[in-house]
Amino acid sequence: MGSSYSYTLNHQRSQGSSASKNPENTRSSLNDEIVVPDHIRKLLKKPLGLLIPGPPGATRSEVEKIVGRRTGKLVAVGDAVAKELLAIGARPDVCIVDGRIERRPVERIEVQGAKELVCRNRPGTISAEAYRAVRDSLSMNCPVVLRVEGEEDLLGLVVMVEAPTGTLMLYGQPRAGVVVVQIDEEAKMRGRSLIEASSQR
């Protein structure tokens, strides 16, 4: 397993030039904690992409087909999806995990040779620290496991905004199945609009 270090805001301020390369990011997403309001969280109960219905394990065959056709990066948001991808021999470029599935502790996700980052993100929020950690994980040329102290549920929105076009993001929809999001300009706009709507006071 690769080295692990805590992804602190002080560390990221020394890399401020990378943030300026993407002027479309809202100020709030880069500098403030976003508390995602209830009406946005209700919207997120609907899949943001293609839903593959079924309990863990039952979706494996269809996930394997879709992942096998990808041409870009592969991102897993959540321990359940990361575990499923590793079970079919697909190594995600980025795993964003918090060590829990539906709030129950689970076995630690391990990816051979991956760089490990750690960030903090309170439930129901997107912290500035987590936003930067996700963004920079996506820019690395090696596998990354981003371990979230808190909750990773909402960080898929950051992936939608910051991932390169062509990225395939998978996340779990509680009690429904696996959602597959192909990152294109439409997905980026949708992710950005949801973050900006959450940033409004």
KETORKE-759695 format. One record per residue (C-alpha): x negated, y, z; residue in one letter. Coordinates in steps of 0.5 Angstrom, whole numbers, plus 500, padded with zeros to 3 digits. Example, Ala and Ser with C-alpha at 12.3 -4.5 7.8 and 13.67 -1.06 7.14 Angstrom:
[[475,491,516],A];
[[473,498,514],S];
***
This chain:
[[500,500,500],M];
[[497,507,498],G];
[[496,512,503],S];
[[502,516,507],S];
[[502,523,510],Y];
[[507,528,512],S];
[[510,532,507],Y];
[[510,539,511],T];
[[512,546,509],L];
[[505,549,510],N];
[[502,543,505],H];
[[507,546,500],Q];
[[506,553,501],R];
[[499,552,499],S];
[[502,549,492],Q];
[[506,555,491],G];
[[504,556,483],S];
[[508,549,482],S];
[[515,552,484],A];
[[514,558,479],S];
[[513,554,473],K];
[[521,552,474],N];
[[524,559,475],P];
[[531,556,474],E];
[[531,553,481],N];
[[535,557,486],T];
[[532,561,492],R];
[[536,557,497],S];
[[533,550,494],S];
[[526,552,495],L];
[[526,557,501],N];
[[532,555,505],D];
[[536,549,508],E];
[[542,548,504],I];
[[548,545,508],V];
[[552,542,503],V];
[[560,544,505],P];
[[565,539,505],D];
[[569,541,499],H];
[[562,539,495],I];
[[561,533,499],R];
[[568,530,497],K];
[[566,531,490],L];
[[560,527,491],L];
[[565,521,493],K];
[[566,521,485],K];
[[560,517,481],P];
[[556,522,478],L];
[[554,517,472],G];
[[556,510,470],L];
[[559,506,476],L];
[[557,499,476],I];
[[562,496,481],P];
[[561,491,486],G];
[[557,489,492],P];
[[550,488,493],P];
[[547,483,489],G];
[[553,482,484],A];
[[551,488,480],T];
[[544,486,479],R];
[[545,483,472],S];
[[548,489,469],E];
[[543,493,473],V];
[[537,489,470],E];
[[540,490,463],K];
[[540,498,463],I];
[[534,498,467],V];
[[530,494,461],G];
[[533,499,456],R];
[[530,505,459],R];
[[525,509,456],T];
[[523,514,462],G];
[[522,515,469],K];
[[526,510,474],L];
[[528,513,480],V];
[[532,510,486],A];
[[535,514,491],V];
[[537,509,497],G];
[[534,503,500],D];
[[540,499,497],A];
[[538,501,490],V];
[[531,500,491],A];
[[531,493,494],K];
[[536,491,488],E];
[[531,494,483],L];
[[525,491,486],L];
[[529,484,487],A];
[[529,484,479],I];
[[522,486,478],G];
[[523,493,476],A];
[[518,498,480],R];
[[521,505,481],P];
[[517,511,479],D];
[[520,514,485],V];
[[524,511,491],C];
[[527,516,496],I];
[[529,512,502],V];
[[531,513,509],D];
[[530,506,512],G];
[[538,505,513],R];
[[544,502,509],I];
[[550,505,511],E];
[[547,508,517],R];
[[544,501,519],R];
[[537,500,520],P];
[[534,495,514],V];
[[527,492,513],E];
[[522,497,510],R];
[[522,498,503],I];
[[515,497,500],E];
[[512,498,493],V];
[[505,495,492],Q];
[[500,501,490],G];
[[505,507,491],A];
[[503,513,494],K];
[[507,515,501],E];
[[510,521,502],L];
[[514,523,509],V];
[[519,529,509],C];
[[525,531,514],R];
[[532,532,512],N];
[[538,533,516],R];
[[544,529,515],P];
[[549,533,510],G];
[[543,538,508],T];
[[538,539,503],I];
[[532,542,506],S];
[[527,546,503],A];
[[521,541,505],E];
[[525,535,502],A];
[[527,539,496],Y];
[[519,540,494],R];
[[518,533,496],A];
[[523,530,491],V];
[[520,535,486],R];
[[513,534,487],D];
[[514,526,487],S];
[[517,526,480],L];
[[511,530,477],S];
[[506,525,480],M];
[[503,520,475],N];
[[503,514,480],C];
[[509,510,484],P];
[[512,514,490],V];
[[516,512,496],V];
[[519,518,499],L];
[[521,516,506],R];
[[526,521,509],V];
[[526,522,516],E];
[[534,524,517],G];
[[538,522,511],E];
[[537,522,503],E];
[[544,521,501],D];
[[544,528,498],L];
[[537,528,495],L];
[[540,525,488],G];
[[542,532,486],L];
[[535,535,487],V];
[[533,529,482],V];
[[538,531,477],M];
[[535,538,477],V];
[[528,536,477],E];
[[527,530,474],A];
[[524,530,466],P];
[[529,529,461],T];
[[530,521,460],G];
[[529,519,467],T];
[[534,514,469],L];
[[536,515,477],M];
[[540,510,480],L];
[[544,511,487],Y];
[[549,507,491],G];
[[556,509,492],Q];
[[559,506,498],P];
[[563,501,498],R];
[[564,501,490],A];
[[557,499,487],G];
[[551,502,483],V];
[[551,509,480],V];
[[547,510,474],V];
[[545,517,472],V];
[[541,518,465],Q];
[[538,525,466],I];
[[539,530,460],D];
[[541,537,460],E];
[[548,536,462],E];
[[546,532,468],A];
[[541,538,470],K];
[[546,543,469],M];
[[551,539,473],R];
[[546,538,479],G];
[[544,545,479],R];
[[551,548,479],S];
[[553,543,485],L];
[[546,546,489],I];
[[548,553,487],E];
[[555,552,489],A];
[[553,549,496],S];
[[548,555,497],S];
[[553,560,497],Q];
[[555,563,503],R];
***
